[in-house]
Amino acid sequence: MITVNLYYKGINGHARAFADEMEASGIADAIRAEEGNLRYEYFQPIGDPETVLLIDSWSDQAAVDAHHASPMMKQLAELREKYDLHMTVERFVSEEYKSDEKY
């Protein structure tokens, strides 16, 4: 599994407005329906009202690549530009193991 944390930062509530528009427009639901998407959820840190965190998880790199090639990426980029957001990205790849008994 590949998980990407995207921190969208703006001013004057723009990051929250972006997330709200992603949900209201149906873009977020369309991404959730893509093959290999496991999680696509927005969160807002309690102490930082100008940042929204997106947790975006995919089954594998092929699913991520297909998502990045989808028409929704253009829509998403246009919304980021509309709200003048800046991003920080963290990427995590899960290790596969047969049992968590050792933890």
Buried (B, 14 or more C-beta within 10 A) or exposed (E): BBBBBBBBBBEEEBBBBBBBBBEEEEBBEBBEEBEBBEEBEBEBEEEEEBBBBBBBBBEEEEBBEBBEEBEBEEBBEEBBEEBEBEEEEEEEEEEEEEEEEEE
